[in-house]
Amino acid sequence: MEQLKIGTLLEGDQEVLQRATDEMAVQPVDQECMEVPAGDAAWLQTTIAKPVSVTGPGTFLGKAQRRLEFLPAARRGWRFERTDLGYALDIEVSVRNIWTTARNIVLCSGSPHNYMRMVEHIVALKYMGLDNVLIRMDSGDPPLFDRSSMDLVEAIDEAGIVQQAEPARVVTVKEPVSITAPNGGFLTFLPASDGDRRLTVDCAVNFSTAIGKQRIRFDVNPETFRRGASARTNTNLWMMLYCKTAGKLFADTRNLGYTLRNILVAGPRKYVNEPYLIHNGKSLEAVWHRAVLDLLAAVALIDMGRFAGHIISYKAGHTLDCDMIRLLYQKDLLEDI
């Protein structure tokens, strides 16, 4: 059986961690993309070459068109600016500004009106190799696209990524650390090897629906990011029916703009709509979404710079991801490479 490194348990139950690592260790890897990229010898900070915008129906108010604009930034890090709130400061993309992770990652700064909902599918783009950017939004409700985050990826490609004068800051964990969830999920962060500034991911999901067990390993680079960026959010058939019926009574689901085009719906034994990202006859859409657009979004909340090392994720979600990043800060576990 494969032996997974776990390190110090920061939060959760040791027995849960042991059971979860045993489960993941016997789960086969469905796809591996571990080719070492050429890399950037200079390791300078980056931004986009020119402003670019994308428009789409609102995630939480599908009848409204929402505009998202990426702009070059000299200031370090990622920030959101609400153009409809003239009095508000920028919302820094940082673990310090997390408001909630109940259904999605919501960032907030200052006034509770100065928020951005479902930021994960946007901020994950940091790991396309984009260090500094200002994002202007005309509301706190981002656009929702049929191709997951590919519209955003193509916008960044159109703008182009350029190097800046300052060297990039790269951080890693000081030691192997883990965290567990009550559902039997866990996350492990391992330090980067000496001189290695890559980020690699080993991610597995295990659903009781048609999604079932899926596992991938990959180097985080523009190529693998693009693969995961096309993977849609997934839900089960019951939740889809709930959102279209009783869910209309509640604010967080009343106007949720999910359709059979922009979300993957899994029944108990088969998918309700067509799944994507087929590899060797098996859809890996759910695990690619989980790894690239959920997990890397939480890693993007490390505001010190880029993160390097190795991450192991099993049956994890937004809350566990963000709890791990919070603990890395609280326990002073990040250091420069």
N, C-alpha and C positions, 0 to 999 in steps of 0.2 A: 504493500500500500504506500502511496506517495506520502511523504512527510512534509507537512506545511509548517513553516516557522510562525510562531505566534507572539513571542516576546512577553513584555509586561502587560497584564490586563489592567487597563485604566478605569474601566467601569463595566459592570455587568457581573455575570456568574461564571465561575471557572468551569463548572460541569457543563453548562450550556456551550461554552467555547470548545470544550473537548469533543462533545457530541457533534457540533457543527463542523469542526475541522475534519473529523472522521468521515462525515457525510460528503463533504466537498472532495476529500482526498480520493474517494472511490468513484467520483463522477468524472466520466471521460471528457476530454477537451474536444469540442466540436470543430473549432477553427483556431488556428494559430497564425499570427502575423508578427513574427518576431525578427524580421530583417532589420538590421541596424541601419538607420538612415545616415546619409552623408553628414548632416549636421551643419551648423554655422560656426566656422572656425573663429570668427570675431566675437561671437556672443554679445552683440550689442542689443540694446533695447529697440523695440519696434513700435510703429504706429501705422495707420493707413495713409496712403499717398494723397487721397482726396476724399471729400465728403461723399456719402452715398446713402440713399434712403430706400426703404421697403414699406409697402402699404398692404394691409390685409384686414379681414374682418376681426373684430375684437374677440379675444379668448372668452371673456365673460359677458360680452354684449355683442353677439354676432351680427346684429343689424347695423352696428357702427363701424366705420372704416378707421383703422388706427395706423398712424404713421410713425415709423421708427427710423431715426437718422443717425448714422455713424459719422463721427468727425475726428480728424487728426488731433492728437493731444500731446503737448510737450510735458505736461504734468504726469508723474508716475501713477500708474494704476488705471482702473476702469471706474467710470462714474456715469450715473444717470442724471439727466436734468429734465424736470417736468416743466414744459413750456406753458402749461395751463396754470401753473402756480408761480406767479411773479415774485412772491415773497420767500420762496423756499430755496435753501442751499442744495447743492448737488448731493445725490445719494451715492456715497462711495460703496463699491462692490467689496464688501468686507464682512468677515464673520461677526464683527462688532455691530453690524447694522441689521442682523437677522431679526425679523419681527415674529414670524411663525414658519413652521415647516409642516403643518398639519396635513395639507393636501399638496402643497407646492411650496417653493421657497419664496417668501415675501420679504423684501428689504424695506426698511423705513428709516428716516433720519429726521430728527426734530419733531415737527408736528405730525400727529398720526395721519393727517391728510397727505403727507409727503411720502408716499409709498410706491413700490413697483411690485406687481404680482407676477407669479410664475416666471421669475427671472432665469431659471435654470437653463432653458433652451437658448438663451441669449448669451449669458456669461460663460458658458462652457466654451464658446468660441475663442476664449483666451488661449486655449490649447491647440489652436491652429497656428500659434506662434505670434500672437498679437498682445503685446505688453500694455500699451497705453491707448486709451480711446475714451471719447466722450460720446454718450448716447443720448440723443434728445427724443423725448416722447411727448405726445400731446395728451396723455392721460396715464393713469396707473395700470391700465389694462392693455397688455401687449397684443400684437396681432397673432393670429393663429393660422397656420398654413397647412395645406393638404400634404405637403412633402416634408413634414416635420420642420427641421431647421435648414433644409437645403436652400431655401430662398435667401436666408441670411448668409450662408456660406458663399453663395454665388455673388451676393452683394459685396462681400469682402474681397472675393477674387476680382471683381470688376474694379474696385477701388485700388487694389494692390497694397501689399505690405512693404514698408520701407524701414531701413535701419536708422537709428538716431545716434547721437554722439555718445551718450552715456552707456557704460557697460551694463549688461543685464545682471540682476541679482538672482541667484539660484539658491534655494534652501532645501534642506532635507531633515528628516527626524534624527535625533541624537542616538536613538536606540530602537529596536523593534517594539512596537506597541500594538495592542488590540483592544477592541470594545465589542460587547455583545448586546443583542436585543432579545426581549422576551420571546419573540417568535422563532428563536433558534438561528437568527442571522448573526453575522459578525463582520468586522472590518479589521484588517491588519495593515499597518504602514511599516515598511522596512526601509532602512537607510540606503542611500545611493552608495554604490561601490566607489572606491577611491578614483577620483578623476572622471567619473561617469555622470553626466548631467541629463541622462535620459530618464523618462518616466515610463514605467511598464505596468501593465494591469493584468491581473488574473481574476476574471469576474464570472460568477455562476449564479443562476436563478433556478428556483425549484417551485413551480406552481402546481396546484391541484387541478388546473384547467388544461385545455389543449396545448398550452405553451409548454408545460412539463419542465423537464430539466434541460438547461442550455448552459454551455460554458465556453468562454473564449479567452485567449491570451494574446496580448498585442503590445507593441511599442506605440506610444502616443506620438503621432506625427501627423502632418497634414493629410496624408493618404488615408490612414486609419480613421482620422477624425471625420473625413468626408463620408466614409462608409457608414459610420454610426449616426451621422447627422441626418440621414434619410430615414432612420428608424422612428416610427411613430410611437407615441404614448400608447400603452395597452391598458385594457380594463376587461373585467369579466362581463358576461351577458347580463347578470343581475344588476350590476351597477349602471350599465347602459340603459336598461329598462327603468331603473329608479330615477335617473336624471331626466328621462323623458316623461315621467309621470309624477310621483309624489315629490321628487326632487325639485319640482318647479315651485314648491311652497317655501323653499329655503334659499337664503341670499347667496350662499356659496355655490349652489348648483342651478339656480333658477334660469340663468341665461347662458350657461356654459355651452360654448359653440361647438361641441363635439358632433361629428357626423361619421358615417361609415367610410368616408374618404380620409379624414384626418386622424383617425384613431383606430387601433387594432383591437377588435373585440373577440375574445376567446370564450367559447362555450365549454361545457364539461369535457367533451370529447373531440370537438372540431372547432375551427375558427368560423365565426359568423361572416366575416369578409375575407378577402384574399390577403394572406400574409406576404411580406416581402423579405428580402435578404436571404434567399434560399442558398444553402451550402450543403452539397452532398445529399440533396433531396429533403433537407430539413430547414425550416424557417428559423433563423437566429435573430429576427427583428427585435424581439423582446430583450434579449441580453445585450445586443449592441446599443439599444436605447438606454438601458440601465447603465452601461459602462461609460458611454460617451456623453450623453445629454443629462444624466442625473449625477453620477459619481464625479465626473470631471467638473461639473458646475460647482459642487461643494468644494473641490480642490481649488477652484478659481477664487474662492472666498479667502484664501490665504493672500493677504494684501501685501506681504513682504516682497513678493516676486514670484518667480516660477518655482514649482515644486519638482524635485527629482527624487527617484527612488523606485520602490516597487509596492503596489497596492494589491491586496487580496480582498475580494468582496464576495460574500455569500448571503443571499436572501436579505440583503440590506435595502434601505430606502432613504428618503430625504432626511428624516429625523436622525437616524443613526449616522449618516454622513456628516451632518452639521454638528452633531454632538462630538464626533471625533475631532473635527477642526477646532471646535471650542476648547476641548481638553488639551490639544497641542499648544494652544495659547496659554491656557490657565496654568499648565504645568511646565511652561517654558521648555518645550521639547523640540523646537525648531532651531536649526543653526545654519549658517552660511556654508556653502561648499567652497 
